[in-house]
Amino acid sequence: HVRRLADDHALLRQLAEGLAEAGRSHPVLAGRLGVASANTNILFTDLHADVAPAFTDWLARHGVRVTSGLYAGQTRLRWVTHLDVTPQQVAEALDCVQKFKG
């Protein structure tokens, strides 16, 4: 699985770029979703408290699994790419984010 780690990192960069774009331009998430730098296969995003419950529920209902917790007054989401995550699933996760209406 070590040989696949570069693929996982590339997928996470794709995910990070899509989430960062949502944090800049999405009608609900703009200014409310912050993305940390992606250097491994783990990405952290910070989500404003006013939208966090609806967003995390939306993700869960659409099969996007993230873990969350409180950090510095915001909800921190943990996104991970690994052997069982495909490019198609990353694209679907980003599509799900884009379809979020609040």
KENU-931652 format. One record per residue: residue in one letter; x, y, z of N, C-alpha, C in turn. Coordinates in pm, whole numbers, plus 32768, in hexadecimal, padded with zeros to 4 digits. Each point is the difference from the previous one (the first is absolute). Layout:
<residuo->A n_u->X n_v->Y n_w->Z ca_u->X ca_v->Y ca_w->Z c_u->X c_v->Y c_w->Z>
...
This chain:
<residuo->H n_u->8051 n_v->7F87 n_w->8000 ca_u->7FAF ca_v->8079 ca_w->8000 c_u->8055 c_v->807F c_w->8000>
<residuo->V n_u->807E n_v->7FF3 n_w->8024 ca_u->8058 ca_v->8074 ca_w->8000 c_u->800F c_v->8038 c_w->7F73>
<residuo->R n_u->8001 n_v->7FA8 n_w->7F9D ca_u->800E ca_v->802E ca_w->7F76 c_u->7F8A c_v->8056 c_w->7FD6>
<residuo->R n_u->7F8C n_v->7FEB n_w->803B ca_u->7F88 ca_v->804D ca_w->7FDE c_u->7FF9 c_v->8085 c_w->8047>
<residuo->L n_u->8055 n_v->8017 n_w->8060 ca_u->7FF8 ca_v->8079 ca_w->804F c_u->8007 c_v->807F c_w->7FAA>
<residuo->A n_u->8052 n_v->7FFF n_w->7F99 ca_u->8008 ca_v->8075 ca_w->7FA7 c_u->7F7A c_v->8018 c_w->7FBC>
<residuo->D n_u->7FB9 n_v->7F95 n_w->7FDB ca_u->7F7B ca_v->800E ca_w->7FC5 c_u->7F9F c_v->803D c_w->8065>
<residuo->D n_u->8008 n_v->7FD1 n_w->807D ca_u->7FA8 ca_v->8035 ca_w->8069 c_u->801B c_v->8095 c_w->8015>
<residuo->H n_u->807F n_v->8027 n_w->7FFF ca_u->8023 ca_v->808D ca_w->8012 c_u->7FCB c_v->8054 c_w->7F8C>
<residuo->A n_u->800A n_v->7FCC n_w->7F87 ca_u->7FCD ca_v->8048 ca_w->7F8B c_u->7F69 c_v->8011 c_w->8008>
<residuo->L n_u->7FBB n_v->7F97 n_w->802A ca_u->7F6E ca_v->800A ca_w->8010 c_u->7FDC c_v->8066 c_w->806A>
<residuo->L n_u->804E n_v->8003 n_w->806B ca_u->7FE1 ca_v->8060 ca_w->806A c_u->8018 c_v->808F c_w->7FD1>
<residuo->R n_u->8067 n_v->8015 n_w->7FAF ca_u->8016 ca_v->8086 ca_w->7FCA c_u->7F89 c_v->802B c_w->7FA9>
<residuo->Q n_u->7FCC n_v->7FA2 n_w->7FB1 ca_u->7F89 ca_v->801D ca_w->7FAE c_u->7F8A c_v->8024 c_w->805A>
<residuo->L n_u->7FED n_v->7FB4 n_w->806A ca_u->7F94 ca_v->801A ca_w->805F c_u->8015 c_v->8089 c_w->8041>
<residuo->A n_u->807A n_v->801C n_w->802B ca_u->801E ca_v->8080 ca_w->8041 c_u->7FE5 c_v->8075 c_w->7FA4>
<residuo->E n_u->8027 n_v->7FF4 n_w->7F82 ca_u->7FE9 ca_v->806C ca_w->7FA0 c_u->7F6B c_v->8018 c_w->7FEB>
<residuo->G n_u->7FB2 n_v->7F95 n_w->7FF5 ca_u->7F6F ca_v->800E ca_w->7FF0 c_u->7FBE c_v->803D c_w->807A>
<residuo->L n_u->802C n_v->7FD7 n_w->8076 ca_u->7FC7 ca_v->8038 ca_w->807B c_u->8029 c_v->8092 c_w->8011>
<residuo->A n_u->807B n_v->8021 n_w->7FDC ca_u->802C ca_v->808B ca_w->8009 c_u->7FAD c_v->8059 c_w->7FA2>
<residuo->E n_u->7FE3 n_v->7FCD n_w->7F8A ca_u->7FAB ca_v->804A ca_w->7FA3 c_u->7F75 c_v->8016 c_w->803C>
<residuo->A n_u->7FC9 n_v->7F98 n_w->803F ca_u->7F7E ca_v->800F ca_w->8043 c_u->8009 c_v->8069 c_w->806E>
<residuo->G n_u->806F n_v->8005 n_w->8047 ca_u->8012 ca_v->8062 ca_w->8069 c_u->800A c_v->808E c_w->7FCC>
<residuo->R n_u->8022 n_v->800E n_w->7F80 ca_u->8007 ca_v->8084 ca_w->7FC1 c_u->7F7E c_v->8029 c_w->7FBA>
<residuo->S n_u->7FBA n_v->7F9E n_w->7FC3 ca_u->7F95 ca_v->8029 ca_w->7FA4 c_u->7F78 c_v->7FBD c_w->8014>
<residuo->H n_u->7FF6 n_v->7F9C n_w->8056 ca_u->7F80 ca_v->7FBC ca_w->8014 c_u->7F9C c_v->8060 c_w->8040>
<residuo->P n_u->7F81 n_v->7FFE n_w->7FD5 ca_u->7F9C ca_v->805F ca_w->8035 c_u->7FEF c_v->7FFA c_w->8098>
<residuo->V n_u->8013 n_v->7F8D n_w->803D ca_u->7FEF ca_v->7FF3 ca_w->8090 c_u->8086 c_v->7FF7 c_w->8048>
<residuo->L n_u->8060 n_v->7FBB n_w->7FC6 ca_u->807E ca_v->7FE2 ca_w->8044 c_u->806B c_v->806B c_w->7FF1>
<residuo->A n_u->7FEF n_v->805C n_w->7FA1 ca_u->8064 ca_v->8069 ca_w->7FEB c_u->8017 c_v->804E c_w->8081>
<residuo->G n_u->807D n_v->8008 n_w->8028 ca_u->8022 ca_v->8047 ca_w->807B c_u->7FE4 c_v->7FB0 c_w->807E>
<residuo->R n_u->7FC7 n_v->7F8B n_w->7FF3 ca_u->7FDF ca_v->7FAC ca_w->8074 c_u->804E c_v->7F7C c_w->8002>
<residuo->L n_u->8048 n_v->7FE3 n_w->7F95 ca_u->804A ca_v->7F83 ca_w->7FF6 c_u->8092 c_v->8021 c_w->7FE5>
<residuo->G n_u->8055 n_v->7FDF n_w->805F ca_u->8090 ca_v->8015 ca_w->7FF2 c_u->8046 c_v->7F7B c_w->7FED>
<residuo->V n_u->8062 n_v->7FFC n_w->7FA8 ca_u->8047 ca_v->7F85 ca_w->7FDF c_u->8092 c_v->800E c_w->8028>
<residuo->A n_u->802F n_v->7FA1 n_w->8050 ca_u->808E ca_v->7FFD ca_w->8026 c_u->8052 c_v->7FCB c_w->7F8C>
<residuo->S n_u->8082 n_v->8012 n_w->8005 ca_u->8055 ca_v->7FCB ca_w->7F96 c_u->7FFC c_v->7F68 c_w->8001>
<residuo->A n_u->8009 n_v->7FC6 n_w->7F89 ca_u->7FF8 ca_v->7F6F ca_w->7FF0 c_u->8089 c_v->7FCA c_w->7FDC>
<residuo->N n_u->8043 n_v->7FC3 n_w->8062 ca_u->8086 ca_v->7FCB ca_w->7FE8 c_u->8006 c_v->7F68 c_w->800B>
<residuo->T n_u->7F96 n_v->7FC4 n_w->802C ca_u->7FFC ca_v->7F6E ca_w->800F c_u->7F7E c_v->7FCF c_w->7FC2>
<residuo->N n_u->7FCB n_v->7F93 n_w->8036 ca_u->7F7E ca_v->7FD1 ca_w->7FD2 c_u->7F93 c_v->8025 c_w->8065>
<residuo->I n_u->801D n_v->805F n_w->8058 ca_u->7F9E ca_v->8031 ca_w->8063 c_u->7FF3 c_v->8096 c_w->7FEE>
<residuo->L n_u->7F84 n_v->802F n_w->7FFB ca_u->7FE3 ca_v->808E ca_w->7FEE c_u->7FA1 c_v->802D c_w->806E>
<residuo->F n_u->801C n_v->8074 n_w->8038 ca_u->7FA6 ca_v->803D ca_w->8061 c_u->7FC1 c_v->807C c_w->7FC5>
<residuo->T n_u->7F7E n_v->800E n_w->8016 ca_u->7FBA ca_v->807A ca_w->7FDA c_u->7FB9 c_v->8035 c_w->807B>
<residuo->D n_u->7FF6 n_v->8082 n_w->8009 ca_u->7FB7 ca_v->8040 ca_w->806E c_u->7F81 c_v->803D c_w->7FC7>
<residuo->L n_u->7F93 n_v->7FE5 n_w->8045 ca_u->7F7C ca_v->8026 ca_w->7FD2 c_u->7FBD c_v->8056 c_w->8069>
<residuo->H n_u->7FC9 n_v->8071 n_w->7FD5 ca_u->7FBE ca_v->805B ca_w->805D c_u->7F8B c_v->7FBA c_w->8045>
<residuo->A n_u->7FEE n_v->801E n_w->807F ca_u->7F9B ca_v->7FBC ca_w->8052 c_u->7F72 c_v->8010 c_w->7FCC>
<residuo->D n_u->7FE2 n_v->806E n_w->7FBB ca_u->7F76 ca_v->8015 ca_w->7FD4 c_u->7FD5 c_v->7FA2 c_w->7F90>
<residuo->V n_u->805F n_v->7FC2 n_w->7FBB ca_u->7FDE ca_v->7FA9 ca_w->7F91 c_u->802D c_v->7F6F c_w->8018>
<residuo->A n_u->8052 n_v->7FEA n_w->8066 ca_u->803B ca_v->7F7C ca_w->8017 c_u->7F9B c_v->7F8F c_w->8012>
<residuo->P n_u->7F9A n_v->800D n_w->8054 ca_u->7FA4 ca_v->7F8F ca_w->8010 c_u->7FBA c_v->7FD8 c_w->7F7E>
<residuo->A n_u->7FD1 n_v->8061 n_w->7FB5 ca_u->7FBA ca_v->7FE0 ca_w->7F83 c_u->8060 c_v->7FC4 c_w->7F9A>
<residuo->F n_u->807B n_v->8034 n_w->7FF8 ca_u->8060 ca_v->7FCF ca_w->7F9E c_u->802D c_v->7F72 c_w->8020>
<residuo->T n_u->8022 n_v->7FE7 n_w->807D ca_u->802D ca_v->7F79 ca_w->8024 c_u->7F8E c_v->7F9B c_w->7FF1>
<residuo->D n_u->7F86 n_v->8028 n_w->801E ca_u->7F8D ca_v->7FA8 ca_w->7FEA c_u->7FED c_v->7FE5 c_w->7F6B>
<residuo->W n_u->800D n_v->8067 n_w->7FAE ca_u->7FF4 ca_v->7FF2 ca_w->7F6E c_u->8067 c_v->7F9C c_w->7FCB>
<residuo->L n_u->807C n_v->8010 n_w->802C ca_u->8069 ca_v->7FA4 ca_w->7FD4 c_u->7FDE c_v->7F70 c_w->8027>
<residuo->A n_u->7FD9 n_v->7FEC n_w->807C ca_u->7FE2 ca_v->7F79 ca_w->8031 c_u->7F8C c_v->7FC2 c_w->7FB2>
<residuo->R n_u->7F98 n_v->804F n_w->7FE7 ca_u->7F8C ca_v->7FCC ca_w->7FB6 c_u->8022 c_v->7FDA c_w->7F71>
<residuo->H n_u->806D n_v->8039 n_w->7FCC ca_u->8028 ca_v->7FE3 ca_w->7F77 c_u->807C c_v->7FA7 c_w->7FF9>
<residuo->G n_u->801F n_v->7FBE n_w->806E ca_u->8069 ca_v->7F9B ca_w->8000 c_u->808E c_v->8035 c_w->8005>
<residuo->V n_u->8012 n_v->8080 n_w->801E ca_u->8086 ca_v->8039 ca_w->800E c_u->8025 c_v->7FF9 c_w->8093>
<residuo->R n_u->8062 n_v->7FAD n_w->801F ca_u->8023 ca_v->7FEA ca_w->808B c_u->8078 c_v->8056 c_w->8028>
<residuo->V n_u->7FE8 n_v->8057 n_w->8060 ca_u->8068 ca_v->8051 ca_w->803D c_u->7FEF c_v->7FF6 c_w->8097>
<residuo->T n_u->8069 n_v->801B n_w->8049 ca_u->7FF3 ca_v->8008 ca_w->8091 c_u->8004 c_v->8094 c_w->8025>
<residuo->S n_u->7FC2 n_v->8022 n_w->806F ca_u->7FFB ca_v->808D ca_w->8026 c_u->8011 c_v->8010 c_w->8096>
<residuo->G n_u->802B n_v->8075 n_w->8026 ca_u->800D ca_v->8026 ca_w->808C c_u->800C c_v->8096 c_w->8009>
<residuo->L n_u->7FF7 n_v->8035 n_w->8079 ca_u->800B ca_v->8090 ca_w->8013 c_u->8092 c_v->8027 c_w->8010>
<residuo->Y n_u->8025 n_v->806F n_w->7FC2 ca_u->8088 ca_v->8034 ca_w->800A c_u->7FF9 c_v->8096 c_w->7FF1>
<residuo->A n_u->802C n_v->8047 n_w->8065 ca_u->8005 ca_v->8093 ca_w->7FFD c_u->7F7A c_v->803E c_w->7FD9>
<residuo->G n_u->7F93 n_v->7FCA n_w->8032 ca_u->7F7C ca_v->8038 ca_w->7FE8 c_u->7FC2 c_v->7FDC c_w->7F7B>
<residuo->Q n_u->8043 n_v->7FAE n_w->7FB1 ca_u->7FCB ca_v->7FD4 ca_w->7F80 c_u->7FFD c_v->7F68 c_w->7FFE>
<residuo->T n_u->7FB9 n_v->7FCB n_w->7F9F ca_u->7FFF ca_v->7F70 ca_w->7FED c_u->8071 c_v->7FDB c_w->7FA2>
<residuo->R n_u->8058 n_v->7FAB n_w->802F ca_u->806F ca_v->7FD1 ca_w->7FAC c_u->7FDA c_v->7F79 c_w->7FC5>
<residuo->L n_u->8005 n_v->7FF7 n_w->7F7B ca_u->7FE3 ca_v->7F83 ca_w->7FBA c_u->8083 c_v->7FC1 c_w->7FD5>
<residuo->R n_u->8005 n_v->7F7D n_w->800A ca_u->8076 ca_v->7FB4 ca_w->7FD8 c_u->7FDA c_v->7FAB c_w->7F87>
<residuo->W n_u->8043 n_v->8018 n_w->7F90 ca_u->7FEA ca_v->7FB9 ca_w->7F82 c_u->807C c_v->7FA9 c_w->7FE7>
<residuo->V n_u->7FED n_v->7F83 n_w->7FD7 ca_u->8070 ca_v->7FA5 ca_w->7FEB c_u->7FEE c_v->7FB6 c_w->7F7C>
<residuo->T n_u->806C n_v->7FFA n_w->7FB3 ca_u->8001 ca_v->7FA9 ca_w->7F8B c_u->805A c_v->7F89 c_w->8021>
<residuo->H n_u->7FD9 n_v->7F8C n_w->7FCF ca_u->804A ca_v->7F86 ca_w->801D c_u->7FE3 c_v->7F9B c_w->7F92>
<residuo->L n_u->802F n_v->7F88 n_w->8013 ca_u->7FF6 ca_v->7F96 ca_w->7F9D c_u->7F73 c_v->7FEC c_w->7FCA>
<residuo->D n_u->7F9C n_v->8013 n_w->8054 ca_u->7F76 ca_v->7FE7 ca_w->7FD9 c_u->7FB8 c_v->807A c_w->7FC7>
<residuo->V n_u->8047 n_v->806F n_w->7FEE ca_u->7FC3 ca_v->8079 ca_w->7FC9 c_u->8031 c_v->8011 c_w->7F6F>
<residuo->T n_u->7FA0 n_v->8008 n_w->7FA5 ca_u->801F ca_v->800A ca_w->7F72 c_u->7FF5 c_v->8091 c_w->7FCE>
<residuo->P n_u->803B n_v->801D n_w->7F8D ca_u->7FED ca_v->8085 ca_w->7FC4 c_u->7F6C c_v->8021 c_w->7FEB>
<residuo->Q n_u->7FB1 n_v->7F9E n_w->7FDA ca_u->7F70 ca_v->8013 ca_w->7FEE c_u->7FBD c_v->802C c_w->8083>
<residuo->Q n_u->8029 n_v->7FC3 n_w->806F ca_u->7FC5 ca_v->8024 ca_w->8081 c_u->8026 c_v->808E c_w->802A>
<residuo->V n_u->807A n_v->8028 n_w->7FE2 ca_u->8029 ca_v->808A ca_w->801D c_u->7FAB c_v->8061 c_w->7FAD>
<residuo->A n_u->7FED n_v->7FE1 n_w->7F81 ca_u->7FAC ca_v->8054 ca_w->7FAA c_u->7F71 c_v->8005 c_w->8035>
<residuo->E n_u->7FCC n_v->7F8F n_w->802C ca_u->7F78 ca_v->7FFB ca_w->8037 c_u->7FF6 c_v->8051 c_w->8081>
<residuo->A n_u->8066 n_v->7FF9 n_w->8053 ca_u->8000 ca_v->804E ca_w->807D c_u->7FFD c_v->8095 c_w->7FE1>
<residuo->L n_u->8051 n_v->802A n_w->7F9F ca_u->8002 ca_v->808D ca_w->7FDB c_u->7F7B c_v->802B c_w->7FC1>
<residuo->D n_u->7FC4 n_v->7FA9 n_w->7FB3 ca_u->7F7C ca_v->801C ca_w->7FC8 c_u->7F99 c_v->8010 c_w->806F>
<residuo->C n_u->8009 n_v->7FAB n_w->8063 ca_u->7FA6 ca_v->8008 ca_w->8073 c_u->8011 c_v->8086 c_w->8048>
<residuo->V n_u->807C n_v->802A n_w->8013 ca_u->801B ca_v->8082 ca_w->803F c_u->7FBF c_v->806F c_w->7FAD>
<residuo->Q n_u->8012 n_v->7FFD n_w->7F7E ca_u->7FC9 ca_v->8069 ca_w->7FAB c_u->7F68 c_v->8005 c_w->8004>
<residuo->K n_u->7FC0 n_v->7F8F n_w->8016 ca_u->7F6D ca_v->7FFB ca_w->8003 c_u->7FC4 c_v->8025 c_w->8087>
<residuo->F n_u->8054 n_v->8017 n_w->8064 ca_u->7FD0 ca_v->8025 ca_w->8085 c_u->7FB9 c_v->8087 c_w->7FFB>
<residuo->K n_u->7F87 n_v->8004 n_w->8037 ca_u->7FAF ca_v->807A ca_w->7FFC c_u->7FEE c_v->8041 c_w->8088>
<residuo->G n_u->8034 n_v->7FC0 n_w->8067 ca_u->7FF1 ca_v->8039 ca_w->8087 c_u->7F88 c_v->7FCF c_w->803D>
